[in-house]
């Protein structure tokens, strides 16, 4: 049984100001977690989805002039062994799935998360102000390796 008061030793979190310079640090935090736990097969997808969720949070903060820190939490769900990544910001409003045109340079974040994750959602309860975008990825056996 998971002890929520004492997170798993491989859970990580990063609290940072809502500035685009921190997107790389968020990606590297997730990359390092996956390397340290031997789940490198999830790296490309996890890093891409983390980048999208963090960028969405930072953009929401900029649009709403919210200066409160953004929080990234990542770790393994004890019940099913899924990687769970959660990005919380205090900007009002919820992210929405958009329909960008071929030439649009933004607006694909939620689409990428919804297509790339095994599960995902947006939470507005139990987090104080704001909201959190979260996603989960199932452990996948490496190609060519026995399952």
N, C-alpha and C positions, 0 to 999 in steps of 0.2 A: 504494500500500500504506500502511495506517495505521501510524504510529509510536506505539506505546502509551506509550513513555517521554515523549513530548511530545504532550499532548492537542491536539485541534483547537482553534483559537483561539476558537471559539464554545462550547466546553464550559464548563459552570459547575458549581460545587459550593458547598454551604453546610453548615457544621457548626454545630450548635446544641444547647442543652440540651433534654432531653425535657420540654418544657412547652408547653401548648396555645397560648400567645401566639406561638409560632414558626410555626404553621401558615400564617398570612398571609404571613410572609416567604418561606416555601417556595413558596407559590402565586405570589407576585410575582417570585421568581427565575425560575420557568419562564415566566411571562408576558413578562418582559423578554427572555429568550433568544429566544422566538418573535418578538417585535417586532423585535429586532435582526437576526434572520436572515430576516425577510420571510415567515414562515410563520404569519401570524395566523389562518389558517383552522383551525389545530389548537388555538387558545387555549382555547376553552370546554372541550373534552374533556380536554386536557392539564392544565388547572388543576383541574378536578374530580377527575381520577384522582390527581393529585399530592396534593391535599387529603386524599383518602381514605387513600392510602398513608402519608402523614406522620401523620395522626390515628391510624391503626392502630399505628404504631411508638411514638408517644407513649403511647397507652393500654397497650400491652404493657409499656413501661418502668414506668409507674405501677403496674400490677398486680403486677409482679415486683420492685418497688423497685429498679430499675436506674437509676442516675444517669449512666451513660456517655452521651456525646453521640450524637445522631442525625446521620447524614450524608445529604444529598440530592446526587445527581450527575445531571446532565442534559446531553445533547448529541446529536450526529448520528452514527449508525452509518455508517462510511465505505463499507461494502460495498453497502448498499441505500438509504442516505439516510433511514432511519427516525429519528424522534425516540426516544431511549431515556432513560427516567427510572428511577433506582434509589434506593431509600430503605433505608438500613442502620441497624439498631439492635442493641444487645448483649443485649437481654432474652432469656432462655431461652424455648424453645417456638416453635411455628410458628403463623402466622395460619390460621384455618380458615374455610371458607365456612359461614355460618350460614343458618338459615331463619327470619328474623324474622317476627313476625305483623304485620298491618297497623298496629297501634297501637305497635309497638316503635319507639323513637327511635334505636336503634343496631343494628349487626349487618349492615349492607348494603355495607360497604366492599369486601370481596373480590368480592362479586357485581357491584358497579358496575365494578370494575377488569376483571373477566373479561368482562363484556359490552361495555365501552367500548373496550378495547384491541385492537389487531390481534394482539398477542402479549403474554404476561405470564407471570410465574412467581415462585417463591421460591427463593433460593439460600442454601445453608448452607456452601458450600465456598469456599476462597480468600479469605475475608473476615475471618479471625480469629474472634472470638467473635460469637455471634448469627446474624442472618440478614438478607437483603435481599429486599425485594419490588421487582420491576421490571416495567415495561411498555413497550411500543413502540407508536408511532402512525406510520402511513404518511403521507407527504406526499400531500395531496389538492389538486387544482386548485380554485381558487376558483369558486364557482357562477357560471355565465355566462361564464367565461374558457375559452379554448381549452386543451385538455390538452397 
